């Protein structure tokens, strides 16, 4: 048990693992400990969680030499850099080795500026040596800091980020215009209103759906329900159109185009409704009121000149953008990876050659001379060409010469941050991460290393448990570090807190 503490290292580690690895809430942890006859208050739980991170960070720093030796035996490290923030929260930046999957260092900074990133990279270089290469998003601040600290070490940009930025530049204007036109006509709310009205009618005739389903399967009209067939038909068409807003593969815009999909579906149901309005099942046009009402809503929108023009332009640009996606072999149609898509496993030279062909095709196509956005697309490709296509890296390891191919995306760190955010949300029950990023200790991401068996073996340093390893750390140094962290955070005076309340 640490000197002057109420709880032993076993409780400290139990709380740390429960909170950060199993995503247990403070209330759940209190209950888990109560079942073991350990009584503890919420404030103590919060304090011991921070204490756990400080112990872990201290052990990590003390193990830097051993981590460096392991990395050296593997041939070196490929550093992935990324940061996360939300709203006006601080930026949490991490550096992770692609080859060992070890989080090397973390820092919190007020903003993602070169001056703030340079000390962070200096720390990694001093502890682990020169990186074989680096991978990041397209942040200019990160690029400048890398150049300053690592000099001529190859730096590659994430293919996913490159495609996303290129697609945004190409299609955002038209996409925004389509969104604004849809909002002007309030078509989404109108279709939801129509949907609720039709659903109420259907609820009064619960037998209708079963009869209609059988009739569709058999390819015939539902008997005895001719007057209600337009109700269920229109309801199905409306719901299908609205579902277009949620169609996508999990990549977000510009890969998923929900507004474009929605307008396309409006066109389709509009054409169907034109035909259905002329069918009088019972000889009375009044029976087709559901068709007429929705057709009026839809026709008003799809016939809008500004919307039609924006759709023509964006559909042409989608064709070009998807051609580039295919050339780069990432986020292609049919992929079910979503944001975890690392791109197809393929020879990087063949990807480079296909992008070269795409560039030539884009330049030679005359229709692109009329739109400057395509010229910007070519400039973007040229600007990042050297950072997009990484040559394989040959290094000497303890096992002989090995060839590494740096990953084409920064998804390794993107997934890492998504896991952290997901864990925090599961614990707190709230979606916003702003407050959590403000109070979170910078070294909190180190907990992900505890899932790495190789890292854990290095960290415990000959001990059998994490508890035993923590017991070797000077408790006074841990307390000083905690006090220092609290002093650096903004503390509101008690009098002012009472006034605010």
Secondary structure, 3 states (H helix, E strand, C coil): CCCCCCCCHHHHHHHHHHHHCCCCCHHHHHHHHHCCCCCCCHHHHHHHHHHHHHHHHHHHHHCHHHHHHHHHHHCCCEEEEEEECCCCCCEEEEEEECCCCCEEEEEEECCCCHHHHHHHHHHHHHHHCCCCEEEECCCHHHHHHHHHHHCCCCEEECHHHHHHHHHHHHHHHHHHHHHHHHHHHCHHHHHHHHHHHHHHHHHCCCHHHHHHHHHHHHCCCCCCCHHHHHHHHHHHHHHHHHHHHHCCCCCCCCCCCHHHHHHHHHHHHHHHHHHHCCCCCCCCHHHHHHHHHHHHHHHHHHCCHHHHHHHHHHHHHHHHHHHHHHHHCCCCCCCCCHHHCCCCCCCHHHHHHHHHHHHHHHHHCHHHHHCHHHHHHHHHHHHCHHHHCCCCEEEEECCEEEEECCCCCCHHHHHHHHHHHHHHHHHHCCCCCHHHHHHCCHHHHHHHHHHCHHHHHHHHCCCCCHHHHHHCCCHHHHHHHHHHHHHHCCCCCHHHHHHHC
